[in-house]
Amino acid sequence: MKKTALMLRWILFSIFYILITLYGFQAIRTITKNLWIHYVFIAIAVIVAGNLIIQFGFGSAGRVLSPIKSYAFGFVLSFMLFNLVMIVFLFGEDVVRFFMGLHSKFFSTKETFHMPSRRKFVSGLAVGVAAIPFASMLYGMYKGKYNYKVIRHTLYFDDLPEAFDGYKMTHISDIHTGSFDNRQEVEHAVNMVKEQKSDIILFTGDLVNNRSLELLPWKDLFSELKARDGVFSVLGNHDYGDYIDWNSAAEKEQNLEELKTLQKDMGYDLLLNENRFIERNGQRIALLGVENWGIGGFKKAGDLKKAAEDVQPNDFKILMTHDPSHWDEVVINDDYHYHLTLSGHTHGMQFGIEIPGWVKWSPIKYKYKHWAGIYKEMGQYINVNRGFGYLGFPGRVGIWPEITVIELKKRSEKEMA
């Protein structure tokens, strides 16, 4: 049954790929009669599709998305986007041509049916516009995925303990070590985290794509992350190994235990529906961390009530939870007031447009209400980190990898008045 379903998906994909490629080829033929350009377009279409079939049909078993597979997927996605954007223009013109042809058939004095030829201008415009996202996708794979940005926020609270006025936190998420292919770039990003010299470092899940062994080549590097009050982490949906086939349930469980041990060895304090208290000058804030909880078929292992054991209602609370849908569905409706929640998961879809103060858009917004940056509802904040790494498409376009630095400030009585 599995093989039949897989074969059907390949057939449907192949049909779709061939159709949009042929449609896009019409624009190329209209622009130029140079056969070599025609041959190059066809060769690219064949090579890109052939590489995908080789990598996913005959490559490593299971659903492990290695860097090589990711690039195969990325090139197909880029080429298909190029053709799809052209189709938007060409299809519109074809509709016009069709009705013009009908008009000539029924209202022309000539007996033969005449369909106007495709205009070179429209085809040239289609190719030119399509080249923009195509080039952006290629740039995203070459440079964008390592275009790390430090994003800073200052948040004010009436009830922040005075000892924590000016407290600085670095928030990272979705490292996805199994996707990395450039150690120098990742080292640079880790150094950017270290340069912040924050009081605490908080990581909100998805350390690997599927297997704990993906972390091994990077363990020493991410072990370098240290902070005065420690490095804390939670699990993300990918950390459980739910997206590949295991030989047994015991093997899957062992993989998760190995990942937990590796984080301990790295000096990370992994919170599994637990809490810790950070103390300063006789005052404290509560740090809570839950296991993954998400809507849409994602694992719901997070237990907020259990994580809040021994935490008092009047404690200042910071919650780490991988999926921002947990905040929407559970956290802001809880009896306790969670001052700040830190999440990740969405990656900002690794694709979108962000111009601070002007535009903030990604297709992921139609699935997640809170998908990137700081939001405030019912007097509670959430920061959704755009992700440190990448998954699936081996690049980022417009939504860059993020290191968040959040400073907590106590609002003065004068500001409160």
N, C-alpha and C positions, 0 to 999 in steps of 0.2 A: 504493500500500500504506500509506504514512504517513497519507494523508488518511483512508483507510478506518478505520485503527486509532484515529485521533483522533476521528473521528465516532462510533465505537463507544463510546469513553470518555465522550464528551459525553452519549450516549444513556443509558448506565448511570448516570452521575452524576445526570442529570435524573430518572430513575425513582426512584432512591434518595432524592433531595432531596424529590420530591413525596410519596413514601410517608411519610417521617418528619415532614414538615410537616402532612400530613393527620392523622397520629396525634396530633401535638402539639395540633392544632386541636381535637381532641375534648376535651382538658382545658379549653381556653378556653371552649368551648361549655357544658361542665358547670358551670363556676364562675359564668358570667354569661350571661344571655340578651340582653344589650345588643348590638344589631346593630352599633353603631358600633365597639365593641371587636373584634368579629368582622372587620369590614371593615379595621380598622387592622392586625390580625395578618396578614390575607391580603395587604394592600398591602405590608407590610414584606417578606413572603416573596417577592413578585413583584419588588419593586424591588431587593432584595439579589441575587436570582438573575439578574435582567436586567442589572444592572451588571456582574456577573462575566462574563456571556456577551458583553457589548459590549466589555469590556476585553480579554478573552482571545481572543474570536472575531474582533473587528474592530479591535483596537488595534494597537500596534506589532508588527511581524513578529518571528518567532523566539521564543525562550524568555527574552527579557530581562524580568526582573521589576522593573519600574519602581515607584516609590512608589505611583502611582495603582493599578497592578495589585495591589500588595501589600495596599492597603486593601480593594479589591474582594474579594480572597481572605480577608482578615481578617474582614470582616463576614459573609461566607458561613459561615466556620468558626465564628464566634461564634453565629450563628443556628442552625446545625446542632447545635452542642453543647447549646444550650438545649433543642432538641427531643429530642435523644438522652437527656439526663438525665431529662426527663419520661417518656420511653418506658420507662426502667428501672422507674419506679413503675407506670405505666399497664399495662405488659405483665404485671407480676406480678398486678395486680388482675384483668386480663382472664382470666388462667389460673384464678383463683379463681372468677370469674363463670361461666366456661365449665363448670367441674365442678359448680357449684351448679345451673346450667341442666340439665346431664345428670341430676343427682339429682332435680330436679323432674320431668323427663320420665319417668323410670323408676320413681320411688318416690312421686310425688305422686298423689293421687286425682283431680286435675284432668286432663282429656284434652289440654289445650293445653300446648305447650312454653313455659316461662317463663324468660327470661334476666334476672337481676336488673340493674337500671340501675346505671350507673357512680355511685359515691359522690362527692358534692361535696367531702368532706373529703380524700379521696385525691388528687383532681385539684388541689385547692388546695395540698396539701402538695407535689405534684410541681412545680407552677409555682413555689412558693416556694423549693424547693431548687434548681431549675434556674436561678433568677434569680441565684444566688450566682456560679457560674462564668461566666454570661453577663455580669454586671456586671464581674467580674474581667477578662474578656477585653477589654471596652471600656476599662476603666481601663488595662490593659496597653498598648493602642494609643495612648491619650491621654497617659499619664504614665509608665507602667512602663518603657518602652523607654529612657527617659532618666533613670531613677532610679539613677544611678551610685553604686557603693559601693567604698570603698577597703578591701581585705582584707589584713591584715598577718599575716605568718608569721615566726617566728624559728627557724632550723634550726641544729642543733649538729653539728659534725664533729670527729672526732679528728685528722684529717690536713689540716685547713684551714691553709694557710700563715699564720703569725702576722700578716703584713702585711695580710691580708685579714679579720682579726677585726673584725666590725662592718660589713663591706662591705654596702652596701644596693643592691638591684636593684629596678627597676620592670618588671613583666611585663604586657604587654597583648597582646591577640590578637583576630582576627576583627573588624576595623574595619568592613568592608563599606560603603565610602563610597557605593556606588551606591544604598543604601537610605535614607540620611539625608534628612530633610525639614525640619530645624530647626537653623539655623546657631548660634543663640544657645545652645541646649542643648549642642551639640557643642563650642562654644568653652568653655563652663563645664567640660566633662569634660576637655578638653585642659589647661585651667588646673589642674585637680585633679592631673593627671599631673605638671605642672611644679612644683607646690607640694611634691611629695614630695622634691625635690632629691636624687634618688638618684645613686649613683656611675655607674650604667649603666642604659640603657633597652633592653629586649629585646622585640621584636615577633615573634610566632610565626605570621604568615601570614593570608591572606585579606584583603588590603588593598582589593580590589574584589569585586564580584559576578561580573563576566564580562569587562568591557572596561576597558582602561587609561584611557580618557577619563572614566570615572566619578570618577577621582581628581582631575581638573583643578580643579573648583570648591573642593576641600578641600586642595589641595597646599600652599598658603601656610600654612594653619592647622597642619597636621601637621608642617610644616617647622620650626615653633617648638619642637618637642621636642628638647632638647639635654641632654647629660650629660657629666660630666668625662671618662669613659672611652668616650663615644660612644653612638650608637644603632645597634643591630644588628637585622637582620631575616632571615626566611626566607620561602619561598613556601608558600602553602596551596593546597588543591585548586582553589579558585575562581580563583586568580590565573592559571591556565594557559588559561582561556577554553574549557574542555571542555564547557560546558553550553549553548552556543548554536551556531547554524549559521553557518559562515563561507563566504565565496565561494570561498576556496582555502586550502590548507595554508599558503601563504606569508603570507596575510593574518593568519592565526591566529598564526603565528610572529612576525610584525611586532608584533602586539599585545603579546605577551609581552616582546619586546625593549624596547618603549616603556615598559612597566611597570617593567622593570629600570632603565632610564635615569631615569625619574621618581624612583625611590627614591634613586638616586645623587645626583640634583639636590637632593633633600630633605635630603641629608646622612646617609642611612641606609647602613650597610655591609651589603649583602645577601650572605649566606653561602649559596653554592650547592655543597653538599658540600665545605665548606671549614672552616678553623679560624683563630682568632686567639688571640694570647696577651696577656693583660692583666698588666702588670708593676707591682710596688710594692716599693720598697726591696730590689731584687735578687731578689725572689720573684715567682712567677707562677701564674696559673691559666689553664687552657685553655678557650676558648669555641668550641664546634663548632656548625655549622648545616647541616642536611641539607635537600634538597628534599623535597617531599611524599612520604610513604609511608603507605598506609593499606589496611586490609582491606576486603572488601565491594565490590570493583569500583573503588576509588579508585586514583589514579595511584601507582605505586611507583617514583618517580624518585630517592628517597633512597638514598644510598650511604654507609653509616656507616664502612666501611673507608677509603674515599677521604677522608672528612671528618676521619678520625683520623690521616692521614699527618703525620709529624713530631711527633705527640703521644706522650709517653712514658707507660708504664703507671703510674708514680708521680705523674704530674701530677694536680692537682685539676681535675676536668672538669665543665663545665656544657654540656649539650646542648640545642639548640633544634630541635624537630621538631613539625610542625603537628598531626599526628594521634596521639593517645595510644595507639592500637592498635600503633604502631611500637614503643613502649616495651614493651608486653606481648609482642609477637611476636619482637622482635629485640634491643632494647637491653639488657634485664636478663639476657639469655642470652649476651651478647657476652663475649669474653675480657677486655675492658677493663671497669673499674668506673667507671660514670658516676654521679658523686655526686648530681647534680641534673639532671633533665630538665624542660624547660618545653614545654607543649603547649597546644592550644586545641581548635578544630574542633567540639566537641559543642554549644556554646552552652548546655549544660544543658537543651537542647531549648526554651529560652526559656519553659519552663512547668514548675512543680513547687511543692514546699513545702519551705522551709528554715527551721527554728527551731534556731539553734545549741545543740548539746548535747541536742537532743530529736529532731528529725526532719530528715532529708535525703533527699528523694525526688523523682524525675522519671522519666517513662516512658523516658527515654534510658538509664537504668541497665540496662535489659534488652537493650540493644545494646552498650553500652560498660561494661566493668568499672570503669574509672577515668574518671569523667565530669565531676567538678568538685571542685576543692580539692587538698589535699596528701594523697599516699599514700606508703607506704614498704613496699618488698619487697626482700628479699635485701640489706639495707643500703643501698639506693638509693632516692632520693626522686623523685617526679614531682609537678609542680603543673599541674593542668588548669584553665586560665583559662576562666571562664564567657562570655567574649567582651565586646568593647567595643561592638559594633554588633548588628545583627539582620538576619535574612534570611527570606524567605517570609512568615510571619506578622509583620505590622509592629508587634510589641509584645512585652512580656515580662510574665509572670505568676509571681510568686514567685521566679523566678531572675533576679536583677537584673544589669545590665551591670557589669563588674568591672574594677577597677584593682588589681593585686596588687603588694604591696610585700614583698619577702623580704629579711631580714637574715641574713647568714651569721655564725655565731659559732664560735669554736674552743673545744671542750670542754676544760676545764682538767684537769690530772692528778688533782686532788682529785675532780672530778665523774666522772672515768673509773674511779676506784677503787671 
